[in-house]
Amino acid sequence: MNQFRNELQSHSSAVWGGCAPMAKASVGTPKRADTAKNVIYKSDPSHQKLPTLYMKQLRDDGNFKTCDVELRLNNTCVRIHSAVIAPHSAKVARLIAESHEALRIDMSEFKVESVNKVVEWLYSGEVELRSDNIGHDLSATHYLGVMALHKQLEQTLISQAHSPKTRIEAVNVATSPDSGITEGGKDTVMKILYDNRAAITANEIMALSPWAVKALVSARVNKSVKIALVNISINWLRHPRNIPHAEAILPLITIDQMKKTELDAFQQTLKTALRNPSTRQVVTVALDASGRPVIRMDKGSFQRNAGKTVQDLDSKKLSPSIFAQLIPKAMNEIRLITDEDSEGSDDENLPSYKATKKHASDRKQKKSPAESPAPQSKSSGVCTTSAVNAGPSAPAVKETSICKDVDP
C-alpha cells in the first residue's frame, strides 16, 4: 500500500511538475473532416449530492482537514466546508471571497445546539428541530444568512401563533430584533394576536417580552383595537418588575387621528398614573361617546376595560385634586374630569377649551393641597401618539481568531 502511495505521489509530481498550458492549434493546420457526433451523458439527480455527502462523511469521521470555515462558540467551535455553506449564504460567500485565509466567524452569543442543527441542515438538507427552540434557531440562520432554512422556520413560527399554547412565544420571537423575521412575517404573527386579543389571559400578558409590548403600543391599527392593545400593555406595566420599561414603551404609543400635542399629553398623563402605586392599579384607557381616547381612573372603568376586579382604594387617593398634583406643570393644559363632568359636551373636555385654562388657574391659586379637601369622587383623565416600528436588520458577521477545540 505504501509503495502504491509513493508511486502515485511520484507520478503526480512528474505529471504536474512538467505540466504546461495546452498549445492552441496553428492557423494553418488543416481541418479533418468531422464525422463524429457529440453525445451528452447525464447522471442521476444524486450526482451533485455526492461531493456534499463525501464532505459530510469526512466530518462524521472526525476528519476536519479540508474544513476551511470555523464557527467559534463559547468553549468550542464547529468547522465546516466553504463549498457547503457558501451556496446557501450570500453573506458568508462574500466573506470567503474577501478572505485570504480560513474564515473564522464569532458565534459565541449563540446556542450551540442551534448552530449544530443549522450545520446539519447545510450538509444533509434536512434537520429535526424542537419547536420550543425556534427563537434560537432563527437567530442562528439570520446571523449566518442561511435564508432557505430561515424562511421555513418563519412559516413554522406563524403556525405556532395560531395555537393558544405557543402564541405568546411566537409573538416574543417575531418581535425580537435578533430573530430576523421579515416585516410580512411579523405582521402576520401580530395580526393573529390582535384578532384573539379578547382571549389573552393574565398569565399570557405577563409572559410578553418588552419588545412584544413595544410592538403592541406602536401597532398601526384602528382605535378600538389600539385601545385594547394599550390596556394589555398597561396590565403588563402594572407589575413592579415591568414598570421600569414604561420610559421606553409609553413614548411609542400611537393612536389614529391624534394630534402631537394631544399625543404628548396622553403619554405623559399615562406615565404619571403608572408611576404612582395607587393610580397604577386602576388606570385604563377607553373611547368616550365621540370616539376620543381618554384615560380613566375609576374601578368601574378598570373592570370594563381591563377585565379584572381590584380591591377598593381610598377615593381620596384617586380624586382630581390629588391626581392633579402628580401631573408636571408643563402638562397643566390637560383637564381631569370627574364623573359629574363627563355629562358635559365633548368640546368641554378638549384641552383647548377655556374651562381647561380656568381649571389650571384655579389649581394654581390654591396655597396647598391641605387647604383644599379633595372631593370624594372617582376621576378619569382626558387626554388624547406615533412610532415607526423599524424592522430587524441583518447583523454583521464577526470574524474571530482560530478555534482550539473542535465539535464534530
N, C-alpha and C positions, 0 to 999 in steps of 0.2 A: 504493500500500500504506500509506504513511504517512498519507495523507488518510483512508483507511478506519479506521486505528487511532485517529486523532484524533476522527473522528466517533463511533466506538464508545465511547471514553472520555467524550466529551461527553454521549452518550446515557445512559451508565451513571450519570454524575453527576446528570443530570437526573432519572432514574428513582429512584435510591436516595436522592437528596437530599430528594425530596418524598415518600418512602415513609412510610406510616403504617399502623398495625395495621388489619386489616380489621374494619369495624364489624359487630357482631352484629345479626342481624335483630330488629326490634322485636317485642314480644309480640303486637301487634295485626295484624301482617302476615298477610294471607290466604294460605293454602297452595294451591299449584297442584296439580292432580291429577297424581300421579306415575305416568306410563305407561312411563317408561324402565326398562331393566334394567341392572344393574351387570355389567360384563364384566371379568374378570380376565385380564390379559395376563402371561404368563410368558416369560422369556427362557431361553436355554440355560444349562447349568451354568457356562459360561465368563464369564457376566455379572459375577459378583462378583470374578473374577480380573482384570478389565480395569483397575481402579484400581491394583492392585499392579503389574501389567505396565507401566502408564504410569509409575509412580514408579521402577520398575526401569530403564526406558528413559532416564529423566532422569539417573539415576546413571551409567548406562553412557556417556551422552553428556558426562559431566563437569559436569552441572548439579546443584548441591547447594543451590540457593537455598531449596528447600522442605524440606530436611532439618532437623529440629529436635532430634535426639538425636546426641550425639557420644561415641564410644568412644575415649578417649585412650590411645594406646600410647606406646612409648618416644620415637620420633622422628617420629611421625606420628599421625594419628587417622582413624577411619572414621566417616563421617556417614551416618545413616540416618533414615528417616521414623518418627515415633512411631506412626503409623497402621499400620505394618508390624510393628514389634516388640511393641507393647502386646498385641495379641491372642494372642501366643504366650508372653508372660511376665507373670504377675500381679505379680511383683516390680517390673519396670520400669513397668508400668501404674500402680502405686501411686505410684511416684516422679514420674511425669509428672503425675499428678493433684495431687500436693502441690507441684510446682514452678510458679513463676510466670514462668519464662523457659526458654530452651532447656536441656535436660538434658545434663549433661556427666558421663560415667562414667569413672573411672580404671581402666584395664586395662593399666597399664604392666608388670605382672608376668606377663602372658600372652603366648603366642606369636602373632605377627602372622598367620601362616598359618591358625591355628585360628580366630581371631576373624573373619577374612575368609570362611572357609568357613561359619561359623555365619550370617553376614550373607547369604551367597549362598543358604543354605537358607531363610532368612526370606523372601526375595523370590521364589524360584522353587519352593520345596517339595521340591527335590532337590539333592543335592550328592555329589560323589565325594571320599571321604576315604581317606587312607592308613592301613593297619592299624597301622603302627608309630608313628603319631602319635595314637593313640586316647586316651592319657592326657591330652595337652594339649587335645584336643577336648572330652573330658568335663569338664575343669576349666573351660573357657570356657562350656559350656552350663549347668553347675551354678552358676557365678557369676552369669550373666545370668538364670537361671531359665527357660531355654528347655527345658521338660520333655519336650515331644513328641520332639524330636531326642535329648535326653539318654537317654530310655528305649530308643530304637533303638540308640544307642551301647552301652548297658549289655548289651543282648542280644548284640551283636557281641562284647563282651568275654567273655561267658560261653562263647560258641562258641570263642573263642581259648583258653580254659582247657582245652579238650579236646585240643588239639594239643601234643605234646611240644616243638615249636619255639617256641611262644608262651605256654606255661602259666605260666612264671615271671614274664614281663612282665605277664600278666593278673593274677596274684596281687599283684604290686607295685602295679599301678594300683588294684585293688579295695581294697587296704588303705590307700591314701593318703587322708588326710582331704580333700585338695584335689579329688579326683575326684567326690565326692558320690554314690558308689554307694549304693543302698538297702541296708538290712540284709539283705533277702532275696537281692539280687544278690550281695552279698559272701559270704553264707553258701554260696550255690551254687558260687561260684568256689573257695572254700576247701575245700568238701567234695570237689570234683573232685581237688584236690591231695591231700587225706587218703587218698582211695581209691587214688591212684597213688604213695603215699609210698615204696614199695619200689623204684620205678623212677627216683627222682630221683638224678641224678648229682652228683658232687662239684662240677663246674663250675656246675651249676644252683644248688646250695646257696650258692656264693659270689656268685651273681648276685642273691640275695634282698636286698630292702631292709630297713633296720631296722624299718620299720612292718610288713613281712610277718613278720619273726621275732617281733615282739611279738604278732602275731595267732596265730602257731603255739603259743607257750607259754601263751597265755591262752585257747585254744580249750576249749570245754566238750564234751569227748569222753570215751569210756571209757578206762580206764587203759592198755590195751595200745596203743591209738592214741596216747595222750598221751606215753607213754614214747618211741615212735618220733619224735614231733614234737620232744620235748625234745632227743633225741640229734641230730636235724637242726640244731637251734638251737645246740647245743654245738659241733658241727662248724663252724658259721658263726662262732662266737665264738673258735675256736682261732686264727684269723688275727689277727696283731698289729694290723691295720687296724681290726678289728671289736671287739677286746676292750674298748675304752673304752665300748662300748654295754652292757656287762654290768650296770652300775649301774642302768640304766633297764629292762633286759629281764628279768633274773632275778627281781625282786620281782613280776613279773606271772605267774609260773608258777602254774598251778592243777592240782591232781590230785584226782580224785574221792575223797570219804570221808577226807580228810586233815584232822586237827585243826590249828588255827592254830599251836600250839607246834611240832608236827612240821613243818608247812609252813615256818615261820620257820627252823628248824634245817636243813631241806633246802636252802632258798635260800642261807643263809649258808655252809654247807659247800661247796656247788657254786661259790659265788662265790670262796671261798678257794682251791679247787682250780684254778679257771681263772686266778686271778691269778698262780699260781706256774708258771713256764715248764716245769718238769719234769712236774708233775702235769697241766698243761693238755693235754699231748699224749695222755694215756691215760684221762682221766676220762670215764666214761659213766654212764648211769642204766639200771636194769633192774628187773624184778619178781622177787622171790625166790619160793620154792616156795609160800608162802602168799599170793602176790599183792600183797605190800607193796613199794612203791618203795624202792630202795636205790641208793646212789652207790658205784660201784666204780672202782678204780684199778689194775687189772691188765691186762696186754697181751691175755690171752685174752678177757677180758670186752670189751675195746675191739674186738677182731676180731669178736666175736659181735654186739655192739650197734651198732657204728658202721660195720661193713663195710669196714674198712681196716686194713692191717697197718702197724705202726710199728716203728721201729728199737728194739732192746733198750736199755733205760735202766738205769742203776745201781740195783740193787734197794734200796740204802740210801736213795736219794732218795725211794723210794716206801714205805718202811717205816712202820708205825703210829706209832712214837715221833717220827719226823721230821715226818710229816704232822700229828701232834697239835700240834706246835709252831706250825703255821700257823693253827690254829683259835683265835679270840679266847677269852678266859677266860669270857665270857658264854655261850659255846657248849659248855662242857665237859660238858654233860649228854649230848652226842652220843657214842655209843660207836663207835669204829672197830674193825672186826673183821678178823681175818686169815683166810686160807683155812682154818686149823685151827678157828677159832671158828665158821665158818659151818656146821659139822656140828652145832652145838647146836640147842636148840629155838628156835622163833620168839620165845617170851617172853623169852629171854635177850638177844635183840637189840633189844628195845624200850627207848627212852630212859628209861622209868620203872623198869626192872629194877634191882635192888640192885647187880648187877655193874657197872652203869654208874657208880654213885657210887664203888664201890671202884676202878674203873679211873681215874676222875678223881682220887681221893685218892692213889692210888699215884703218879700222874704228878706231883702237887704235891710229894710227898716227895723227889723226885729233885732233887739240888742243881744239876745242869746236864746238858744233853744229852750232853756229852763223857764224863761218868762212867758213862753207861749206854749201851753199844753197841747200835745198832739191829739188831733181828733181820732176817736176810736172807730175808724172805718178802714176797710180794706182799700188797697190802692193798686193802680196799674199805671205804668209809664207809657206814654205815647211817643214813639219815635218812628221814624220811618227809615246795597252795599256791594265791590266787584273785584275779582282777582282772576287773572288768567292762569289756568291750571296748566303749567308747562309740562309737556310730555317728556318722558325719560330719554336721555341721550346716551348713545353707546359710550362706555368708558374706554379710556385708552389702555391698551395692553402694556403692562410694565415688563421691561426686560430686567433680569437679575443675574446673580453670579451662579457659578457651577454648583449643581447639587452633589451632595456627598452620598446620600442613601438613595436606593432605587426601590420603587414599589412596583412589582410586576403586575 
